[in-house]
Amino acid sequence: MPSSDPKNRDCRPVGSAVDTPGWQYAVASGILGWVLDAFDFFVVIFLVDSLAAHFRVEKSAIVWTISVTLAMRPAGAFFFGALADRFGRRIPLVICVLYFSAVTLLSAFAPNYAMFAVLRALYGIGMGGYWGTGASLAMESAPQRRRGFLSGLMQSGYPIGYLLAAIAIKIVLPHYGWRAMFGVGLPVAFLTSLLALKAPESAAWQENRAGSIRSILLVLWRHRSGFAYLLLLMTVMSCLSHGTQDLYPDFLKSARGLSRDTVSNIVILYSTCAIAGALLFGQISERLGRRRGIMLALCVSLAALRPWAFGASVSALIFGACLMQAGVQGAFGVIPAHLNELSPDAARSLFPGLVYQLGVLVASPAISIEYALRNRLGYPWALTIFEGAVLLSLLLIFQLGPERQGRSFRALGAGE
């Protein structure tokens, strides 16, 4: 991995870069597809009760299909990432978005629970494959001076997808039933595909394309130390995001006694702040650097710990939750740019995509650990101790890690 010393960054003056004609289509397709990917994932989370009743299984069986989806994400990152590095970004991105959208639609017509579980596993391949392909197309096409902000915009697609799924549950489900929820996103899939086809192929990929899948895997092997560092980084980052999001609604209901509607409103508020945080800190990273921008966002979350977990009133909890998610997603908003800048040119879809999805997989026991701490320490202390340790660990990881802000992706052979 390159040194974290700014003097060693592989970059060119921002003013010397020439914008890629049609870059807006590339960035729009990357962002919109990630929104759709998140939407299709969260649909199942909102429909656990309905699906369990329809298939006549316990709710835990539907929750298990969510775990299967997440477990299949690294396989998708590997498959579609390798295709994108070998054959270009655009076509694999189109194939990926149409694939996971088709599987999502088929899930609505699964004849039994077993087939539904298989389809959700197949969906996980598409979900895992999209981020690396979409992020590489967006970041390679984006103007260098706007890379940080557009990185935040792309990553904000995840909470945007969550919000849209929550809205669709209120609007679509009562009138058209649960099956319609699996088809709502299909028009967006076609729009994403059209935008990707209108976008120019990545010039950085054309200059640094690998001659075979084998050569791409060799690049991965040669950068194994950097891969290991970023895997550690993304594992702890996943502990941060899932640890602050997944159990928090249950904490508000069971530990604070809030109603379902109140919790839903709080979730919408802090999700909105998460989107704003991703955009804000993505832009900040252009001025302070990627690591310092992320570390500033982490400090915001660290400051939010007390009102987030121990708020004595609803307003205090809302303040803490909004501040926490602004910091969490603010840090994540810099990740697409940071990972792409640290990735080797010949594997810029496979490398960051696989690191991202493997990090999610390795971090998957985090929620169980946090829940076990709840049984021993109580909810507030469990959340505080677990996430406090995660935040301090991340500050150390980023402090000691490398950075290549402003790197030109079009430098022939750079990073090889």
NORHUBEL-V153067 format. One record per pair of residues at least 12 apart in sequence whose C-alpha atoms are under 7 Angstrom apart, sorted by the first residue. I is the first residue (numbers start at 1). J is the second residue. Records with the same first field share a line. If there is no record, write none. Layout:
I: J, J
This chain:
1: 226, 402
2: 402
3: 402
4: 401, 402, 403
9: 403, 404, 405, 407
10: 404, 407
11: 406, 407, 408
12: 406, 407, 408
14: 144, 145
19: 143
20: 141
22: 199, 200
23: 141, 142, 199
25: 195, 196, 198, 199
26: 137, 138, 141, 195, 196, 199
27: 138, 142
29: 192, 195, 196
30: 134, 135, 137, 138, 154
31: 154, 157
32: 192
33: 97, 192
34: 131, 157, 158
35: 157, 158, 160, 161
36: 161, 185
37: 127
38: 158, 161, 162
39: 161, 162, 164, 165
40: 104
42: 162, 165
43: 165, 181
48: 62
55: 112, 113
65: 117, 120
68: 121
69: 120, 121, 123, 124
70: 124, 361
71: 361
72: 121, 124, 125
73: 124, 125, 127, 128, 129, 357
74: 128, 354, 357, 358
75: 125
76: 125, 126, 127, 128, 129
77: 128, 129, 132, 350, 353, 354, 357
78: 350, 354
79: 129
80: 92, 129
81: 129, 132, 133, 349, 350, 353
82: 213, 350
84: 133, 349
85: 209, 210, 346, 347, 348, 349, 350
86: 209, 210, 212, 213
88: 201, 205
89: 133, 137, 201, 202
90: 196, 197, 201
93: 130, 133, 134
94: 193, 196
96: 126, 129, 130
97: 189
98: 189
99: 126
100: 123, 126, 127
101: 186, 189
103: 119, 123
104: 123, 182
105: 182, 183
107: 119
108: 179, 182
128: 357
131: 353
132: 349, 350, 352, 353
133: 349
135: 336
136: 340, 348, 349
137: 202
139: 337
140: 202, 204, 409
141: 202
144: 406
147: 337
148: 282, 283, 285, 286, 334, 337
149: 279, 282, 283
151: 282, 333, 334, 336, 337
152: 278, 279, 282, 333, 334
153: 278, 279
155: 278, 332, 333
156: 275, 278, 333
159: 271, 275
163: 268
204: 409, 410
207: 410, 412
208: 345, 346, 412, 413
209: 346
210: 346
216: 346, 347
219: 347
220: 351
227: 355
230: 355
231: 355, 359
233: 397
234: 355, 356, 359
235: 359, 360, 362, 363
236: 390, 394
238: 359, 360, 363
239: 363, 366
240: 387, 390
241: 328
243: 366, 367, 387
249: 263
251: 379
255: 379
266: 318
269: 322
270: 321, 322, 325
273: 322, 325, 326
274: 325, 326, 329, 330
276: 326
277: 326, 327, 329, 330
278: 329, 330, 331, 332, 333
279: 333
280: 330
281: 293, 297, 330, 331, 333, 334
282: 330, 333, 334
285: 334
289: 405
290: 334, 338, 403, 405
291: 398, 403
294: 331, 334
295: 395
297: 327, 328, 330, 331
298: 327, 328, 331, 391
300: 323, 324, 327
301: 323, 324, 327, 328
302: 388, 391
304: 320, 323, 324
305: 320, 384
307: 320
308: 320, 321, 324
309: 380, 383, 384
310: 380
339: 352
340: 352
341: 404, 405, 407
342: 403, 404
344: 415, 416
345: 409, 413, 414, 415, 416
370: 382, 383, 386
